[in-house]
Amino acid sequence: MQNITETLGIGSRAPEFHLGAAVDGKMHTLAEWTAKGPVVLEFLRGTWCSSCRKRMPELEKFQTTLWTAGANLVCIAAEKREGIWKPEEYLREHRISFPFLLDEDRAVIKAYGLYHRVGIDAWNIAHPATLVVDREGRARFIYKGTGQSDRSPVEEVLKAVQKVTGGAMGKV
């Protein structure tokens, strides 16, 4: 497991963001989410990515567990609202219960040290990654994938949330 990105390590302050939701365009900030409790930030490449399409329903299965613990899940994708893949259309057909935010100019993925400029399976997108950020805005879990199919095990994310919340989830 990687506990760092190009800009963050465990205990680092997570950069604030101000991003619009893919479906309704409503703006969201990190501070909004951390005010409610810990937040799991899932960085995805976009709705066009087959591994991301598999990841979203996998995360959906654990949404109630996260809510019970007082944590929220937010997905962030380096995808354009009016791009060729039309994330709003995809998400209207494949509903999820958590916010899916668009980092259209890649500023947030760059701030989080997750920008993947060029690679065998990448071009100007996000490394798949999962961070757990506590109420104070500090990164308490970081998993930066090395390729499109390298994702943090959900069980590890749940353990990290449990550690941050002091065990509020019960058995994971």
Secondary structure as a PSIPRED ss2 file (coil, helix, strand):
# PSIPRED VFORMAT (PSIPRED V4.0)

   1 M C   1.000  0.000  0.000
   2 Q C   1.000  0.000  0.000
   3 N C   1.000  0.000  0.000
   4 I E   0.000  0.000  1.000
   5 T C   1.000  0.000  0.000
   6 E C   1.000  0.000  0.000
   7 T C   1.000  0.000  0.000
   8 L C   1.000  0.000  0.000
   9 G E   0.000  0.000  1.000
  10 I C   1.000  0.000  0.000
  11 G C   1.000  0.000  0.000
  12 S C   1.000  0.000  0.000
  13 R E   0.000  0.000  1.000
  14 A C   1.000  0.000  0.000
  15 P C   1.000  0.000  0.000
  16 E C   1.000  0.000  0.000
  17 F C   1.000  0.000  0.000
  18 H E   0.000  0.000  1.000
  19 L E   0.000  0.000  1.000
  20 G E   0.000  0.000  1.000
  21 A E   0.000  0.000  1.000
  22 A C   1.000  0.000  0.000
  23 V C   1.000  0.000  0.000
  24 D C   1.000  0.000  0.000
  25 G C   1.000  0.000  0.000
  26 K C   1.000  0.000  0.000
  27 M E   0.000  0.000  1.000
  28 H E   0.000  0.000  1.000
  29 T E   0.000  0.000  1.000
  30 L H   0.000  1.000  0.000
  31 A H   0.000  1.000  0.000
  32 E H   0.000  1.000  0.000
  33 W H   0.000  1.000  0.000
  34 T H   0.000  1.000  0.000
  35 A C   1.000  0.000  0.000
  36 K C   1.000  0.000  0.000
  37 G C   1.000  0.000  0.000
  38 P C   1.000  0.000  0.000
  39 V E   0.000  0.000  1.000
  40 V E   0.000  0.000  1.000
  41 L E   0.000  0.000  1.000
  42 E E   0.000  0.000  1.000
  43 F E   0.000  0.000  1.000
  44 L E   0.000  0.000  1.000
  45 R C   1.000  0.000  0.000
  46 G C   1.000  0.000  0.000
  47 T C   1.000  0.000  0.000
  48 W C   1.000  0.000  0.000
  49 C C   1.000  0.000  0.000
  50 S H   0.000  1.000  0.000
  51 S H   0.000  1.000  0.000
  52 C H   0.000  1.000  0.000
  53 R H   0.000  1.000  0.000
  54 K H   0.000  1.000  0.000
  55 R H   0.000  1.000  0.000
  56 M H   0.000  1.000  0.000
  57 P H   0.000  1.000  0.000
  58 E H   0.000  1.000  0.000
  59 L H   0.000  1.000  0.000
  60 E H   0.000  1.000  0.000
  61 K C   1.000  0.000  0.000
  62 F C   1.000  0.000  0.000
  63 Q H   0.000  1.000  0.000
  64 T H   0.000  1.000  0.000
  65 T H   0.000  1.000  0.000
  66 L H   0.000  1.000  0.000
  67 W H   0.000  1.000  0.000
  68 T H   0.000  1.000  0.000
  69 A H   0.000  1.000  0.000
  70 G C   1.000  0.000  0.000
  71 A C   1.000  0.000  0.000
  72 N E   0.000  0.000  1.000
  73 L E   0.000  0.000  1.000
  74 V E   0.000  0.000  1.000
  75 C E   0.000  0.000  1.000
  76 I E   0.000  0.000  1.000
  77 A E   0.000  0.000  1.000
  78 A C   1.000  0.000  0.000
  79 E C   1.000  0.000  0.000
  80 K C   1.000  0.000  0.000
  81 R C   1.000  0.000  0.000
  82 E C   1.000  0.000  0.000
  83 G C   1.000  0.000  0.000
  84 I C   1.000  0.000  0.000
  85 W C   1.000  0.000  0.000
  86 K C   1.000  0.000  0.000
  87 P H   0.000  1.000  0.000
  88 E H   0.000  1.000  0.000
  89 E H   0.000  1.000  0.000
  90 Y H   0.000  1.000  0.000
  91 L H   0.000  1.000  0.000
  92 R H   0.000  1.000  0.000
  93 E H   0.000  1.000  0.000
  94 H C   1.000  0.000  0.000
  95 R C   1.000  0.000  0.000
  96 I C   1.000  0.000  0.000
  97 S C   1.000  0.000  0.000
  98 F C   1.000  0.000  0.000
  99 P C   1.000  0.000  0.000
 100 F E   0.000  0.000  1.000
 101 L E   0.000  0.000  1.000
 102 L E   0.000  0.000  1.000
 103 D C   1.000  0.000  0.000
 104 E C   1.000  0.000  0.000
 105 D C   1.000  0.000  0.000
 106 R C   1.000  0.000  0.000
 107 A H   0.000  1.000  0.000
 108 V H   0.000  1.000  0.000
 109 I H   0.000  1.000  0.000
 110 K H   0.000  1.000  0.000
 111 A H   0.000  1.000  0.000
 112 Y C   1.000  0.000  0.000
 113 G C   1.000  0.000  0.000
 114 L C   1.000  0.000  0.000
 115 Y E   0.000  0.000  1.000
 116 H E   0.000  0.000  1.000
 117 R E   0.000  0.000  1.000
 118 V E   0.000  0.000  1.000
 119 G E   0.000  0.000  1.000
 120 I C   1.000  0.000  0.000
 121 D C   1.000  0.000  0.000
 122 A E   0.000  0.000  1.000
 123 W E   0.000  0.000  1.000
 124 N E   0.000  0.000  1.000
 125 I E   0.000  0.000  1.000
 126 A E   0.000  0.000  1.000
 127 H C   1.000  0.000  0.000
 128 P C   1.000  0.000  0.000
 129 A E   0.000  0.000  1.000
 130 T E   0.000  0.000  1.000
 131 L E   0.000  0.000  1.000
 132 V E   0.000  0.000  1.000
 133 V E   0.000  0.000  1.000
 134 D C   1.000  0.000  0.000
 135 R C   1.000  0.000  0.000
 136 E C   1.000  0.000  0.000
 137 G C   1.000  0.000  0.000
 138 R E   0.000  0.000  1.000
 139 A E   0.000  0.000  1.000
 140 R E   0.000  0.000  1.000
 141 F E   0.000  0.000  1.000
 142 I E   0.000  0.000  1.000
 143 Y E   0.000  0.000  1.000
 144 K E   0.000  0.000  1.000
 145 G C   1.000  0.000  0.000
 146 T C   1.000  0.000  0.000
 147 G C   1.000  0.000  0.000
 148 Q C   1.000  0.000  0.000
 149 S C   1.000  0.000  0.000
 150 D C   1.000  0.000  0.000
 151 R C   1.000  0.000  0.000
 152 S C   1.000  0.000  0.000
 153 P C   1.000  0.000  0.000
 154 V H   0.000  1.000  0.000
 155 E H   0.000  1.000  0.000
 156 E H   0.000  1.000  0.000
 157 V H   0.000  1.000  0.000
 158 L H   0.000  1.000  0.000
 159 K H   0.000  1.000  0.000
 160 A H   0.000  1.000  0.000
 161 V H   0.000  1.000  0.000
 162 Q H   0.000  1.000  0.000
 163 K H   0.000  1.000  0.000
 164 V H   0.000  1.000  0.000
 165 T H   0.000  1.000  0.000
 166 G C   1.000  0.000  0.000
 167 G C   1.000  0.000  0.000
 168 A C   1.000  0.000  0.000
 169 M C   1.000  0.000  0.000
 170 G C   1.000  0.000  0.000
 171 K C   1.000  0.000  0.000
 172 V C   1.000  0.000  0.000
